[in-house]
Amino acid sequence: MSDVGVVGGGVLGMTLALRLRRSGHSVTVIEGAAATGGLAAPQSIGGFTWDRFYHVILMSDSNLRALLGELGLSDRLRWGNTRTGFYTDGELYSLSTSLEFLRFPPLNLVDKARLAATILYASRIRDGRALEAIPVTEWLGRLSGRRTLERIWIPLLKSKLGENYRQASAAFIWAIIARMYAARRSGLKREMFGYVEGGYAEVLPRLRERLEAEGVQFRCGTPVEAVGTDRRSGGPADAATVRLANGETLQFDDVILTVPCGKAAALCPELTGAERERLKSVVYQGITCASLLLRRPLAGYYVTNITESWVPFTAVIEMTALVDRSAFGGNSLVYLPRYLTQDDPFWQRSDAEVKEGFLAALERMYPHFRREDVLGFEVSRVREVLAPGERYARIYEINMARCIFCGYCEIACPFDAITLGNDYELSEISRDALVYTKSMLLEPPVRRTPAEDPEEYDRGAQELEGPGVLGMYRIYADNSRDVPKS
């Protein structure tokens, strides 16, 4: 087996190292920081230790839950229902139940119905690759209407992406909705949020201990300067080399980078110009996130979404609406994130300036809030947290010999008839590809076909290059009699 170097000691890098080691490879994790953990690393605030940034586990996060099981931490998982707040027009509203949604003043009944239908529709899309070609505002505006787009969606998109929301694809918002609603498809009536007792301060040491016990090596505290290739003396193949900031060079058979795309481009001088430009073209959002330890809760909502432009942070996350306050001596832990584009002047603000602006906004939003209730205030910054999603070409190429004019081109073409420029494939045939009528979109997902005679479509399947494109439905013929005539 090969000798592999993994650059980046976050949860991704360490999990990858675990999988490689169990496949028989020799693995070394190289982390520039003094400790592993990356964005999941903990911090100390007011004498208590918890995550530097806010994290939550959903029932649908099967890979993470499986990893926690491997580490023997499943019994430390705690689950709970939370409430959601919405701050708009200078007022704080609860949006935690269907009745509260119906009473929500900023939208009329038609707007609410379209918004609910948008979320339901998005939750039923299984493959979001096609949405990468559609601007998020175009997609949401078409589904929810202009008023809801301007009053609700754009402020929320700006709160997460800043002005980069203009570059984001519809796949960005679809991924968020799909993750949140996956738990409902598992049989739950509402989403359950979870956390590990003690936070990632309990998870990360356990993961590293497991890796070291299985023979994974760690090199922490020395950043990587370059990754390249070099021929071993007398060796038959090129070796991958990692040059560290202290001048040391490490050799491996393969090196895997789990760092942001721009950093990967900078670290690998042997990439082609096209490869480097492709990596550098991925736009990342950064974050400035304040953590507060308070004597009392603010409102008791796990998340409060904010549409008011004057508020300097983009949401209020009351972690202790989920985590038992006894973990913090009966106090409340609150996160105030502000997501930033790379050129946002907010990056230049000092911790003191961030604190003053954030506390002033809390005083305006929550009349009962008092600065003397603040027991701890920490500011964390990371330049590259998430990529809003690159929107590819917007020029469609349609193979008219395959098209059946079903009207779902931008969602999922079942006949591989539509592609985008630059060889970008919008969709592909698979056994899970479905054609929905509007009524079917409102039903639980099942395999369906408009065919009544399976034998007819079996015959058509032998003529895929000719007029018998309807033969593509052959794989669904077993339940064709469940579908009424159109």
N, C-alpha and C positions, 0 to 999 in steps of 0.2 A: 504494500500500500504506500501511498505518497506522503510526503512531509508537507503540511499545509500551514501557512501563516494567515491568520485572520486579523485584519487591521480594523480596530474598533471594538472596545470592550463593553458595549451596551448590551441590553437584553438580547437584541438580534444577534450580535456577534457571539455572545456566550452560548446562546441556544444553538447556533450554527456549529460552534466548536463541539458541543455535546453530541450533535448528530454525526458529525464527521468522525469523532473519536470512536463512537459506537459502531461505525462502519469500518473500523480498523485503521484509520489514518492517524499519523502522528500530528498533533496540533499545537500551535503556539498562538496565544491571543496577545496582540500588541495594542496597548492603550496609552495614549499620550498623557492622560490625566493620572494623578497619583492613585486613584481608586477606580474600579470598574463601576458600571451602572449607567453612564450616559444620562439621558433625560429622566431616567427613573431614580437617579441618585437621591438620597435623603438629605435633610438639613436639620439643624437645631433652631428652634424658635421658642423663646420664652421658657427655656429649660426642658422642652419636649422635642422629640425627634419624629419627623414625618416626612413625606415626599416633598421635594423641592417644587415640583409642579403637580397639579391635580390629576389624579388618575382614578378611573373607575372600571370595574369589570362587569361585563354583561353575560347573561346566560348564553348568548350566541358566540362568545369568545372561546370557542372550543379548543383551539390550539393552546391558548394561555392557560386554560383550566387543566388541560392535559399535562402541561409542563408543571404546574403547581402540584398535580397529583404525583408526578414522578419525583418531586422533591419532598413528598410527604407533608404537604401543606394544605391538602384539601380540607382537613378538619379545622384549619384556621380561617377558612373563608366564611364571611358573614354577609347575609343578604338582607335587603330591606326595600320597601317602597318609599319613594320620595315625592315631594311636590315640586311644581314648576311655577315660577313667577314670570311676569312680563312687565317691564317698566317702559311706558310710552305715554306721551303727552303729559308728562309730569306726574303720572299716577302709577302706583304699583298694583297690578292685578294678579290674581291667582288663575292659572290655566291648568289645573290639575285634574279636572273632571270634565265630562261631556257637557254637563249643565253650565259650568263656568265658561266653557268655550262658547256656548250659545249666548251667554250674557255678555261676552267680550265687546265693549262699546266701540272700539275703533273700526270694526268691520260690520257691514250689514249682513243680513241672512244669506243673500246670494253670494257675497264674497266668502262668507264662512263655508258655505256648501262647496264652492269651488276650491277653497284651500284644503278642506278635508278630502275632497276627491283627488286633489293633486298628491297629497301624502299617501293616500290609499293606493293610487295608481303606481306611484314610485316604489312603494313597498312590494309590489307584485312583479316588478321587472327583475328577472333572474340574472341577466348578464348586462352590465352597464357599459360594455366596450363601445357600443354604437353611440352612446351619449357623449363620448369624448369629442365627437365632431360638432356638437351643438353648443352654442354659447348658453351659459346657465340662465342669463336674463331672458333670452329669447324663449327658452323652453318653459321657464316658470311663468313668464308673461302669457304665453299661449294657453297654459293650463289653468292658472289661477286668476288671470285678468290683470289689467294694468294697475288698478287701484291697490290690489293686494300686493302686487310686485313692488310698488313704490312705498306703501305703508309698512309692509312686513318683511318681504324677502330681501330687498336691497339693503335696508339697515342691518339685517342679520348677516348678510353676506359681507358687508363692509366691516362689521364687527369682528369677523373671522379673517378676512382677506385684505382689508383696506381697499385701495384702488385696484389691487390685483383681481378684484371680483370681475372686472371687465374682461380679463383673460381666461377666467375659469370656465370649464366645461360643465355641462349638466351632470356629468358623471360625479362631480364633487358632491353636490347636494344629494344625489341618488345614493351614494355610498353611505352617507350619514343616516339617511332615512332607512336604508336597508338594514344597517347594523342595529338600529334602535328597534325595528319591528321584527327582527329575526326571532326574538324571544316569544313574541305572540304566536308565531307559526309553530313553536314548540309546545303550545298548549296553554301558555299563561295568558291571563286576561289583561295583564299590564306588564310593563317592563320592570324587571328586578335589577337593582344596582348592587354590586358587591365590592368587597375589599378584603384584603388579608389583614388580620389583626397585627398591628405593628407596622403596617405599610410595607413598602419595598425595602425598608431597613431590615426586615425579616427575610424577604425573598432573596435579595442579592447575595448576602453571605452564604445562604444555603446553596444557591446555584454555583457559586465559586467553589465552595467546599466539595460539591459533587464532581465538578470538573477536575479539580486537583486530585481527588481520590481516584479518578479514572485515568490520570496521567497527562492531562492537559497542562501545558506550561503557560505562565503569564509573564509578560514584560510590561510593566506599568511605569509611568513617570517620565518617559522619554518620547517626545513626539516623533512621528515619521516625517522624513523630509522628501523621500522619493521611493517609488516602486518601479523596478525595471527588470531586465533580463541580463544574464551573464552566463557564459559557457563554463561549466565546471571543468576543472582540469582533467582531461582524458574522458569526460562524460559524453554520452551520445546525444544529449539534448540540452536545450537552454534551461538554466535555472532561473527562478524568479528571485530577485533580490529586493531587500527592504533596507534602505539607508536611514539610520536614525539621526536625530539632531546632535547626538554626542559624537558622531563620526563613525560609529560602529555599523557594520553591514551584516545582515542576516541573510542566509540562503535557504530557499525552500523549493520544492517541486512546483508548488502552486501558491498563489497569494490571492485572497479574497478581501475586497474592501467593503466594509459596511459603513461608509461615511457618505455625507451628502454628495450629490453628483458633481458640483463645482469643485469640491475638494479632491474628488477622485481624478478629475481632469488635471488639476494642478499637480497632483502627486505622481502622475504617470506620463512622463515626457515622451515615451515611445508610442503613444496613441497617434493615430492618423489625425489629420486636421479635421476631417468630418466627424470622427468619433469624439474628439475634444469639443467641437462646437455643439454636438448633440447633447453632451453632458452639461455644458455651460448654459445651454438654452433653458434648462429646467429652472423655473423661478420658485424660490422658497419664501415662505413667510417666516418672520422671526417673532419673538415674544419678549415683552417685559412683563413679568408677573410678580405682583406683591403678595406676600403671605402675611396674614394678620392673626394674632392670637387675641381674642376679645373676652371680656368678662361675661358678656351675654350675647345671645343670637341677634342677628339683624332682622330676619323675617321668617326663617325656618324653611325656606325653599332651597333645595339642593342647587338648582341653577335658576338665576333670574336673567332672562334675555333682555337686552337693552336696545332700544331704537333711537334714543335721544342723542344727537350729535355732540352735545355739550359735555356729556359724561366722558371722562378721560380713560376709563377702562371699558372693555367690551362685554363684560358679563360679571355677575357676582356668583361665586361658587361657595356655598356654605357647606364645607366638608362635614361638619358635625351635624348636618341634617341627615347624614347617612351613618357616619362613624359615631359610636357612642362617646359622648362628651367626657366620660370618665377617663378616656385615654389621654385627655388633656387637663386633668385635674378639675373637671367640671366646667372648663372654659370652652370657647367656640373657636374653631379654625376656619378662616375665610381666605379664599384666593380671589384676587382682582387681576385678571389677565388683560393685556392689551396686545393684540396681534399687529405686527408692523411690516410694511414693505421695507426693502433693504435701504431705500433712500429717505425714509421717514425721519424728519428732524428730531422726533421724540427720542431716538437713540442717544442724543447728546445730553439729555437731562440727567442730572445727578440723582443719587438716591434721595437726597433731601428734597429736591424739587418734585420727584415722583410722589414721595410721601405727602407733601403738602397738598398737591393737587388731588390725590386720591382721597385723603381724609376730608377735604373741603367738599368733594362730591358726595361722600357718604353722609355728611351732615345735611346736605340739601335733600338727598333721597330718603333718608330715614330720620325723621324728626327726633326720635328718642336716642339716637346715637350720640355718644359723648367721647371726646378724645381721651379722657382719663380712663376709659374702658379698654384702651389699647395696651396690652401687656407685652406685645412683641410685634415688630414690623421688619420684614426682610424683603429685599428686592433681588430677583434673579433675572438674568438676560441670556437668551440664546438666539443667535442669528438665523439658524436654519432649523425649523421645527417641522413644517409640513409644506408640501407642494400643492397648490390649488388645482393642478391638472392642466396639462398642455392641450390646447385645442388644435387639432390637426387641420388638414385641408377642408375647405367648405365647398369644394366642387365635386359633385357626385358623378360617377361614371356608371351607367346602367346598361346591363346586358339585356336588351329587350326580348331576346329569345327565351330568357328565364323568367322575366317579370310576369306576375299574374295580377298586378294592379290591386293588391290587397289594401294598400294605404298605410302600411306600417313600416315604410322604408327606414325611417330614422330610428326605429326602436329595435327591430330584429328581423331582417329579411330571411325567410326560411328557405329561399332558393338560391342563396349566394349570388343574387342578381346585381347587387349594388356594392360598389367599392368607392374609395376616395382616392384622390391623387397621391402621388409619391408612393405607390404600391401599398397604401394603407388599406387593409381588409376590414370592412365594416362589420361583416358577419360571416358565419360559416354554418354549413349543415352539421347538425349533431342530433343525437337521439332525443335531446331535451328541447330542441327548437320547437316553438309553438306558434300557431297563428290564432290570435284572439279576435273574437267579435267584441263589441263593446259590452254586451251582457256577460260574456265570459270573463272579462277583466274584473268583474265584481264578484266572481265566484272563487272558491278555493282552487288553486292551480291543479289541473288534471291534464292528462294527455288527451287531445281531441283531434278530430279530423272531419272535414265536411264530406268525406266519402261514405257512400252507403254500400257499395259493392267492392269488397276487398279484392276480389279476383280481377276486377277491371283495373284497379290501380296496381296490382302486381304486374299485369301486362304492361301498363304504362312505364313501370320502373325499368323495363328492359330497353326503353327508348330515351334515355336521359339526354342524349345529344340531339334528339329530334323533337317532335311536337308533344311527346308524352311526358312533359314536365310534371304533370299531376301525379305521376308515379312516385314522386318524392314522398307522398303521403303514405306509402306502403307500410312504413314502420309503425304507423299509428292505427292500422286497419283493424286490430283486434277489438278495439272499443268503438269502432265507427258507428255501430248501431245505437250507441248511447246519445248520438248527436241528432237532433231533429232536423228535418229538411229545412233548407233556407228558402 
